[in-house]
Amino acid sequence: MEQSLEIVNDEACRLSDQADQIVNDSLFLLEVTNLQSGYSKKDPVISDLSLHIKPGEIVGLIGPNGAGKSTTIKAILGLIDKYQGEVKLPGKQAGGYAYIPELPSLYAELTLWEHLEIMAMAYGIERDEFNERADMLLEKFDMKTSKYSFPGDFSKGMRQKVMIMCSYLVQPALYLVDEPFNGLDPFAINELLEWFSSEKSRGAGLLLSTHVLDIAQKVCDRLILIKNGRKISEGSLPELQQYAGMEDANLFEVFTHLMSR
């Protein structure tokens, strides 16, 4: 069985009562404090990283290759060892969370529709509600003709669509999304951006790791810049412009300036 859906089924759905209480008593959907994590305790990839996400907020996690963006998300989810720090996620009663990994990974023996059915069962979505949501997603992401097809017949972009649809289906309180635009055509990217906007309006929070800086500038309320596993700056684009001393610069210009320091 592939890892990504196991994460959703086994981790995102088995959230502790403690996590429920944490978020119910907090202003934040996600709180990360002094996180240190990686693949070796002697040489951590992430060091002293803190961040938070409020309801209805999209936060961009940006940095060069090897900066630790994907590692940060995996550490938050508990997929790799955490050596130091604290992570607080929304519990099931507070809406839970969903993860869209960088590389789409699906069950080879299940059809697209069966992937959606598994998600619905894991989250306890009623059949009528599931049918309505799933049919809407098939239409929205132009996958109706692939409803009963297997992942082996899908392109990378189609596989990515399935991962996105599975997360969208359950409508959690928090999304952790790692490089979601890889392999998507312009129409699918537009649908994804509309989804971000609608989920933000619903009050969901979203942590978005991406290299696509023009999209990050467009959709993110705040941006976290990391380099070599450490946060070097955080804020809205105007705040980053002020920090960099580059009024009216776009995100790409601010990013390259701050990363070259």
N, C-alpha and C positions, 0 to 999 in steps of 0.2 A: 504494500500500500504506500502511496506517495505521501510525502511529509506535509505538504501545505494543507490538504483537507483534513489530515489528522490533527493539525494544529487547531483548525476551526472546530472540529467535532470534539476533540479531547481536552483542549485547553480553553478555548473561548467559551465553552458551554459549562465547564466545571469550575466556576468562579466561587471563591470562598465567601462566607458570610462576613468575614472581616473586610474584604474588599468592598462589599456592598456598603458597609457602614462607613468606610473611609470616604467614598465618593458622595454618599448621601449627606455627610457632614462637611463637605468641602465645596469651594467655589469652582474647583477644577475637575475635569473629566480624567485628566492624566497629570500626575505629578512625578517627576523624576528628580532625585536629589543626590548630588555627589556620586554619580554612577561611575564605577570602574569595572570594565568588563573586557573580555576577549577570549583568546584561545590558549593563553598561557598566563598564569598569574605573575610570572617574572617579567613578562613583556605585554601588558594590557594594551588593547587597541583603543579603548575609550578610557579617558581619565577625567575625573571630577566634573562630569557633565550633568547639568541641571536644566530642566525645562518643564513647562506646564502648558496645558491646553484647556481653554474654557469652553463651555457650551456655545455652539454657533460660531466657532473660530477655526480657520484653516491656517495651519502653521507649516511653513516650508522648511525643510531640512536640506541645506545645500552645501556643497563642498566639492573639491576635486576628486578624481579617482583615488581610492584608497584612504579617503579622509575618515571613514568609519560610519557612513550613513546607514548602510544596510546592517552593519554590526550593532549600531545603536538600537535599531528597531528589533533585531533578534534578541538583544539583551533585555529590552523592555518586555518582550514576550516570554522571556525565560528559556529561550532556545539555546542559549550559550551561557556559560557560567558568569555570574555576577560576583565580583570579589569584594565590592564595597558599594555602599549607597542603598537607596530605597526607591522602589517603584510602586506607585499606587494607581491601579486600573479600576474602571467601573465594574462592579459586580453584576451578576445576572439581573437582580432586582432593580438595578440602576440603569439597565439597558444593555450591558455587556459591550463587547468590542469585536471587531472583525479585522482580519489581516489579508492584504493582497500582496503576495510576494513578488519580487522582481522577475523571477522565472516562473511562468505558469506551469503547474504540475498537477495532473489530474489522474483519476483512476482509469486505466486503459480499458477495463472491462465494463465500465458504466457509460451509458449514453448521456448526452447533455441534460435531458429531462431528468434522468435518474440522479445526476449530480445535484440538481435543484431540489429534488425530492428529499435527498439525504439532509440537505441544509434545513429544509422545512421541518423534518422530523427532529433534528438535533435541537432546534430552537422552539419546538412546540407550536409551530404555526398551523392553524386550522386549515383543513383541506380547501374550503371555499376561498379563503383568503389567499392561500398558496396559489391556487389556480389563477386567480385574478392578477396577483403580482407577477407570477411566472410568465403568463401570456403577455403581459405588458412589457416585460424585459425582453422576451423573444422578439417582439415587434420593434422595440426601441433600439436594440443592438443588431437588428437585421439577421437574426439567427433562426427564424421560424422554420426554414427548410432544413435546418440541421438539428431539429428537436430530438430526433431519435438516432442521430449519428454518434459514432464513437470518436474520442479524442485523436485516435490515430489518423483520422481523415481530416483533421483540422490544421490550418496554418497556425503559425505562432500568434498572429493577431487574433485569430478565432479562439485559441486557447486562453489568451489573455482576457478576451471578452467573457468567457465562462467564469474565470476567477472573479471578475468584476461583478457579474450577475449574481454569483453566489453570495457575495458580500452585500450587495444592494438588496437582495431578497429579504435578509433578516433585519434590516434597518436598525443597527445597533446604535448605542450612544456615541461610540468612538470608532474611528477607522484608522488603521495604521497601514499606509500605502507606500510601497517601495517601487519607484520607477514604473508607474502604470502605463506610460505612453508608448513603451517599447512595442513595436510591431503593429500598432493601431493605425488604421487609415484616417484621413482627416475627418470623415463623417463620424467615426467611432470616438475620436478625440473630442469632437464637439459634443457628442452625447455624454461623454464622461464629464466634461466641464459643466454641462447643464445639471448632471447628477450632483456634482460637488455643490453647486449653487442651491439646489433644492434641499439637499441634506443639511447644509448650513442653515437654511431658513427654518428647517424642522428643529434645529437646536443641536444637531450632532456636531462633534468635534472631529478634526481630521489632521493627522500628522502625515505630511506628504514629502517624501524624499524624491528629488528629481534633479536632472541636469538641464532640463528645458527651462531656462531662466526667464524667457519672455512669458511663458505660461505662469511660472511662479510669481512673477511681478504682477500679473493680471489677477490671480485668484487668491493669493495668500494675504492674510491680515498681518501676519508677522513672519519674519524670516530668521532662521538660526544658521549662522555660518560656522562650519567646523573645518578644522585643518589638523591633520595628524592626531585625530581623536579628541581634540579639545575645542571648546566653543571659543571663537575669537570675537564674535559680535552677535547681537540679537536686537531685533526691533522691526518696526514698520519701515517701508522704503524711505519715507522722509527722515526717520530717525537714523537710518544707516547712511543716508546722504549727508546728514549733519555730522555724524561721527567720522565719516571719511573726508569731510570738507569738500564735497562735490555736489553742490546744489544743482538740481535739475538733471543730474546724471541718471541714466537708466540702471537697472539692476546689474546687467552684464558689466558695465563700467565700474560700478561700485564694487562688485564681486572681485573683478580682476585686480583692482587697486588694493583692496584689503587682503587678498590672498598673497599679494607680492610683498607684503610688509615683512 
